[in-house]
Amino acid sequence: MSIFNEAFALRRQSRAFPGLGLFWLGLAVLGAGLFFRPGLDALLVAWQKPEYSHGPLIPLLSGLLFLRQLKTVPERPGEIPHRWPGVLVVLLALMLGMVGRVSNIDDIVAYALIVWVGGLLLISFGWSTGKHFWPPVLHLVYMLPLPDTLYYKATTWLQFISSELGVWFLGLLAVPVYLEGNIIDLGVYKLHVAEACSGLRYLFPILSFSYIFAVLYRGPVWHKAVLLLSAAPITVLMNAVRIAIAGWMVDEFGVEWVEGFTHFFEGWVIFIICVAILFALARIMLFFHPAKMSLTEALDLDTEGLVPQLMRLRLVQPSLALIAAAGLMFAGVGVLQMLPDRSATAVVRDSFVTFPRRFGDWQQSGPPAVLAPDIARALQADDYHSITLTSPDTPAYVGVFLAWYADQSHGGVHPPEVCLPAGGWEIAWLERTDVASELGSAEPFHLNKAIIQKGEVRMMVYYWFDQKGRKVAWDFAAKLWLIVDALRTGRTDGALVRLTTPILPEESDADAAARLDAILEDMAPQLPRFIPED
């Protein structure tokens, strides 16, 4: 039977069985639910964090945006053309989701789910109509957690901006204050601009709101762009104001006032103020617009007729494209069932407890350092080692820090350029280089050479990411190799290695670097025992 005869038979069956299209749609959704389940589980876990607690509202709001837009699309009886581009998009979602499932990186599966939603809309309405539904589909991005690398870089940047602005506001209030990294020293009290106070908790829901605001706004396109782009600076500004007010209260009324104020002036209070500023910004732009629209006229807030649009689901027609979409999802589930389970790939390694205590003339001084509980929780390493090496030939020391992760698919290493500024250190110089020739290694040995400083104290730092014998300097490259390794072997283990030494007043930067080079040359051959290559 030709494809035309099959299509004709489907149309005839849909007339005899009006719910047949809805059946195939439900089957496609069920198959997607089974295939994308790890991604959905990852979303549920992420939504329990304060900065992503708005997540459950995003699919609901996207659905409302879709139903509002659907009111402008008349019902179309008969065959809907150009459905097959949607099948290609569903196939793309299947391939992306398969990468996430095989590599055991659930966030990738969650990203693929949004691609699948777009594909299903293209199948349901055809290419010419379905392509216009991109606004509600794109809005689903706001329900996703940021990749860890981006999250920590954004957190650090927002901490720095909030700290600087907060101190500037405190200066305007004539409050004596000293800023060290993101620690605001008020003398009697230190305000630490921690991750919960960095602005991310408010930034994600505000970004989502500004997106909806821009979609509903009927002013010029450049107005929409301003409203969308202003969400981040408004949020950071309000967070800095909150920090400044907390510092002023400590200076005026004492430490006991700040905790109650901090708990009150966060969450929905910050959100409401940021929303009010967005409304005010829109009103100001409309004031200078030639049309002289009011804000209520500029916002399309009509919610009538949404229920009838929802009832249009019963009009879904069966099609070969829809059946193919359902079949692809169940085929993906079947392929996953046939693949061997690689989630528990065993890695044999020596514990850092047996790490050497001597490298040439350098010997471990004292027992290994134990991280503070809050730092250890943030690190999330399965094994770590922090020691100080000293030599009778120099007053300087060398710090060695190693952190090993059995599974980096749900987190992983935090690069020092993210963590160091939080402790008040400024990165004065950073260079990525390959030291393989210096170590006599046949394989590339990429590492970061950095100079950090705090006041007059300067340190030379070497660090790199070690994955299956691969030495990587760039954290984004480390994440990409993590996906490659997970697909090839199922392994997602890896480590961070960091060497530090002070740059003494009487020596040059090259002298400090030579000290680390000597340690690195003796230590590198020992690392495969503790950070397995194979």
RANORWO-V613071 format. One record per backbone hydrogen bond with DSSP energy under -0.5 kcal/mol. NH is the residue of the N-H (numbers start at 1). CO is the residue of the C=O. E is the energy in kcal/mol with one decimal. If there is no record, write none. Layout:
[[NH/CO/E] [NH/CO/E]]
This chain:
[[6/2/-2.1] [7/3/-2.2] [8/4/-2.4] [9/5/-2.4] [10/6/-2.2] [11/7/-2.2] [12/8/-2.1] [13/9/-2.4] [14/10/-2.4] [15/11/-1.4] [16/12/-1.6] [17/13/-3.1] [20/17/-2.1] [23/19/-1.9] [24/20/-2.1] [25/21/-2.2] [26/22/-2.5] [27/23/-2.2] [28/24/-2.2] [29/25/-2.3] [30/26/-2.5] [31/27/-2.5] [32/28/-2.1] [33/29/-2.5] [34/30/-2.1] [35/31/-2.3] [36/32/-3.2] [37/34/-0.6] [39/36/-0.6] [40/36/-2.0] [41/37/-2.7] [42/38/-2.2] [43/39/-1.9] [44/40/-2.1] [45/41/-1.9] [46/42/-2.6] [47/43/-2.6] [48/45/-1.2] [49/46/-2.0] [52/49/-1.2] [53/50/-1.1] [55/52/-2.1] [57/54/-1.7] [58/54/-0.7] [58/55/-1.4] [59/55/-0.7] [60/56/-0.7] [61/57/-2.7] [62/58/-2.8] [63/59/-2.3] [64/60/-1.9] [65/61/-2.3] [66/62/-2.3] [67/63/-2.4] [68/64/-2.3] [69/65/-2.1] [70/66/-2.2] [71/67/-0.9] [71/68/-0.6] [72/69/-1.4] [73/70/-1.7] [74/72/-0.6] [77/75/-0.6] [81/79/-0.6] [86/83/-1.4] [87/83/-0.8] [88/84/-1.8] [89/85/-1.7] [90/86/-2.3] [91/87/-2.5] [92/88/-2.1] [93/89/-2.3] [94/90/-2.4] [95/91/-2.3] [96/92/-2.6] [97/93/-2.8] [98/94/-2.2] [99/95/-1.8] [100/96/-1.8] [101/97/-2.7] [102/98/-2.9] [103/99/-2.2] [104/100/-0.6] [105/100/-1.9] [106/104/-0.7] [108/105/-0.9] [109/105/-1.0] [110/106/-1.9] [111/107/-2.1] [112/108/-2.2] [113/109/-1.4] [114/110/-0.9] [114/111/-0.6] [115/111/-1.2] [116/112/-2.1] [117/113/-1.9] [118/114/-1.9] [119/115/-2.1] [120/116/-2.5] [121/117/-1.9] [122/118/-1.8] [123/119/-2.0] [124/120/-2.3] [125/121/-2.3] [126/122/-1.7] [127/82/-1.9] [129/125/-0.5] [130/126/-3.0] [131/127/-1.8] [132/129/-1.5] [133/130/-1.8] [134/131/-0.7] [135/132/-0.5] [137/133/-1.2] [138/134/-3.2] [139/135/-1.8] [140/136/-0.6] [140/137/-1.1] [141/138/-1.8] [142/139/-1.7] [143/140/-1.9] [144/141/-1.7] [151/147/-2.9] [152/148/-2.7] [153/149/-1.9] [154/150/-2.8] [155/151/-2.7] [156/152/-2.2] [157/153/-2.2] [158/154/-2.7] [159/155/-2.5] [160/156/-2.3] [161/157/-2.4] [162/158/-2.8] [163/159/-2.5] [164/160/-2.6] [165/161/-2.7] [166/162/-2.7] [167/163/-2.5] [168/164/-2.1] [169/165/-2.6] [170/166/-2.2] [171/167/-2.1] [172/168/-1.7] [173/169/-1.4] [174/171/-1.4] [175/170/-2.7] [176/174/-0.6] [178/185/-2.0] [180/178/-0.5] [180/183/-2.5] [182/180/-0.5] [182/422/-0.7] [183/180/-1.7] [184/182/-0.6] [184/191/-3.2] [185/178/-3.4] [185/183/-0.8] [186/184/-0.7] [186/189/-2.9] [188/186/-1.6] [191/184/-2.8] [191/189/-0.5] [192/190/-0.6] [193/182/-2.4] [193/191/-0.7] [194/192/-2.3] [197/194/-1.5] [198/195/-1.3] [202/199/-0.8] [203/199/-2.4] [204/200/-1.5] [206/202/-1.9] [207/203/-2.8] [208/204/-2.1] [209/205/-2.4] [210/206/-2.9] [211/207/-1.9] [212/208/-2.1] [213/209/-3.0] [214/210/-2.4] [215/211/-2.2] [216/212/-2.6] [217/213/-1.2] [218/298/-3.4] [224/220/-1.7] [225/221/-2.2] [226/222/-2.0] [227/223/-2.5] [228/224/-2.3] [229/225/-2.6] [230/226/-1.8] [231/228/-0.7] [233/229/-0.6] [234/230/-2.1] [235/231/-2.1] [236/232/-2.4] [237/233/-2.3] [238/234/-2.4] [239/235/-2.2] [240/236/-2.2] [241/237/-2.2] [242/238/-2.2] [243/239/-2.2] [244/240/-2.6] [245/241/-2.6] [246/242/-2.3] [247/243/-2.4] [248/244/-2.5] [249/245/-2.4] [250/246/-2.0] [251/247/-2.0] [252/248/-2.2] [253/249/-3.2] [254/249/-1.0] [254/250/-0.8] [257/254/-1.1] [258/255/-1.2] [259/255/-0.7] [260/256/-0.5] [261/257/-1.8] [262/258/-2.8] [263/259/-2.1] [264/260/-1.7] [265/261/-3.4] [266/263/-0.5] [266/264/-1.1] [269/266/-1.4] [271/267/-2.2] [272/268/-2.9] [273/269/-2.1] [274/270/-2.5] [275/271/-2.4] [276/272/-2.4] [277/273/-2.1] [278/274/-2.0] [279/275/-2.3] [280/276/-2.4] [281/277/-2.6] [282/278/-2.3] [283/279/-2.3] [284/280/-2.3] [285/281/-2.2] [286/282/-2.2] [287/283/-1.5] [288/284/-1.0] [288/285/-0.5] [289/286/-1.0] [292/289/-1.4] [298/294/-1.9] [299/295/-1.3] [300/216/-2.5] [300/298/-0.6] [301/299/-1.3] [306/303/-0.9] [309/305/-1.1] [310/306/-1.9] [311/307/-2.0] [312/309/-1.0] [313/310/-1.5] [314/311/-1.6] [315/312/-1.8] [316/313/-1.8] [323/319/-2.3] [324/320/-2.5] [325/321/-2.1] [326/322/-2.1] [327/323/-2.6] [328/324/-2.5] [329/325/-1.6] [330/326/-2.0] [331/327/-2.4] [332/328/-2.3] [333/329/-2.0] [334/330/-2.2] [335/331/-2.4] [336/332/-2.0] [337/333/-1.6] [338/334/-1.2] [339/335/-1.1] [342/340/-0.6] [345/342/-1.0] [349/347/-0.5] [350/529/-2.8] [354/351/-1.8] [355/352/-1.7] [359/362/-3.0] [362/359/-2.1] [363/390/-2.5] [364/357/-3.3] [365/388/-3.3] [366/364/-0.6] [369/386/-3.2] [371/369/-0.5] [376/372/-2.7] [377/373/-2.3] [378/374/-1.8] [379/375/-2.4] [380/376/-2.4] [382/404/-1.9] [383/404/-1.5] [385/402/-2.5] [387/400/-2.4] [389/398/-3.3] [390/363/-2.5] [391/394/-0.6] [391/396/-0.5] [394/391/-1.2] [398/389/-2.4] [399/500/-3.1] [400/387/-2.6] [401/498/-2.7] [402/385/-2.5] [403/496/-2.2] [404/383/-3.5] [405/494/-3.2] [408/492/-1.9] [411/408/-1.2] [415/413/-0.6] [418/415/-2.1] [419/415/-1.4] [420/416/-3.2] [422/419/-0.6] [423/419/-0.7] [423/420/-1.4] [424/421/-1.6] [425/420/-1.7] [426/453/-2.8] [428/426/-1.0] [428/451/-2.2] [429/451/-1.5] [431/449/-2.7] [433/447/-2.6] [435/433/-0.6] [435/445/-2.8] [439/435/-1.6] [440/436/-0.7] [441/436/-2.8] [446/471/-1.2] [447/433/-2.6] [448/463/-3.1] [449/431/-3.4] [450/448/-0.5] [450/461/-2.8] [451/429/-2.4] [452/459/-2.2] [453/426/-2.3] [454/457/-2.4] [457/454/-1.9] [459/452/-2.9] [460/501/-3.1] [461/450/-3.1] [462/499/-2.8] [463/448/-1.6] [464/497/-1.9] [465/472/-3.4] [466/495/-2.7] [467/465/-0.6] [467/470/-2.5] [468/532/-0.5] [470/467/-2.4] [471/444/-0.7] [471/469/-0.5] [472/465/-3.0] [472/470/-0.7] [478/474/-1.9] [479/475/-1.7] [480/476/-2.0] [481/477/-2.6] [482/478/-1.7] [483/479/-1.7] [484/480/-2.0] [485/481/-3.0] [486/482/-2.2] [487/483/-2.2] [488/484/-2.3] [489/485/-3.0] [490/485/-1.1] [490/486/-0.7] [491/485/-0.8] [494/405/-1.9] [495/466/-2.0] [496/403/-2.3] [497/464/-2.3] [498/401/-2.6] [499/462/-3.0] [500/399/-2.2] [501/460/-1.9] [503/458/-2.7] [504/502/-0.8] [507/504/-1.8] [512/508/-1.5] [513/509/-2.3] [514/510/-2.3] [515/511/-1.5] [516/512/-1.7] [517/513/-2.5] [518/514/-2.0] [519/515/-1.7] [520/516/-2.9] [521/517/-2.3] [522/518/-1.3] [523/519/-2.4] [524/520/-2.7] [526/523/-1.6] [527/523/-1.0] [527/524/-0.8] [528/524/-0.5] [529/526/-1.2] [530/527/-1.7] [531/527/-2.8]]
